Amino acid sequence: MKGIKILLGVILCWPHLALAQAFLNTTSDQILKRGNMSATLKSSFLKNTIAPDYIHSADHVIYGPSAYLTLGLGPGSEFEIDWDMMRFIKVHQGKSTADVSDISFFTKIRLLEENIFPSFSIRVGAKLPNASNETYAGTDKTDIFMYSIFGKQFEKLHLFTNLGLELLGHPDNLHGQNDVFGYGVACSYALRDQWIGSFEFWGRRDTHWDSPLNQALLKEGISFIENSWKLEIGMSQGLISQSESFGVTGAITKTFSIL
């Protein structure tokens, strides 16, 4: 009984902590309340994947430390800044490089509250061309993201999906951007006490089957919540050659009020 009370307290008081996992690519439909800020530091290691320049195959890529700041604007909206800070890449030819990463900005707006039907939100954003393609750390081009987000709570289980369009710059495309369909299906389940388990199927699909922009992977992980702190670890496995053969992500999040 004590464990159930603790779990209910975590979910009711900190739903954004309980359901928005930093190691997932699929964005949760949860939105921070006005005046709240969430700060996350995380790092990821990917083995045998495509480099961030979308051209070279990499023996491994390390993202991080990465900083994510999310501010609740209200009502039903939030603003997010993402920055990997550094990317370390070792390509299959044996060369190792490091470079600053791209900065991304996103706005999420809830259009329909959850009732008998799922909630519906939109998320739009852009990635700036800070990282250089000469170091394999980026594309030197701006990316645009437009997503719709649906979410539904079933007692301890929370389901959410992302469907949208990604306009990705590619160094080999001199005349514009690649239009890519992005998708994600994820779920989070309240386990016991302060533990949350999550699972995800995520990817993106270019018009060409052999495009290096294509991605498809599975992720699973666990989160531990203590008051306004959250510790997480997640693992990933690629389903196609462009995605990592194995990946691991660790993150720590602090949520606080700034008003």
Buried (B, 14 or more C-beta within 10 A) or exposed (E): EEEEEBBEEBBEEBBBBBBBBBBBBBBBBBBBBBEBBBBBBBBBBBBBBBBBBBBBBBBBBBBBEBBBEBBBBEEBBBBBBBBBBBBBBBBEEEEEBEBBBBBBBBEBBBEEEBEEEBBBBBBBBBBBBBBBBEBBBBBBBBBBBEBBBBBBBEEEEBBBBBEBBBBBBBBEBEEEBBEBEBBBBBBBBBBEBBBBBBBBBBBBBBEEEEBBBBBBBBBBBBBBBEEBBBBBBBBBEBEEBBBBEBBBBBBEBBBEEEE
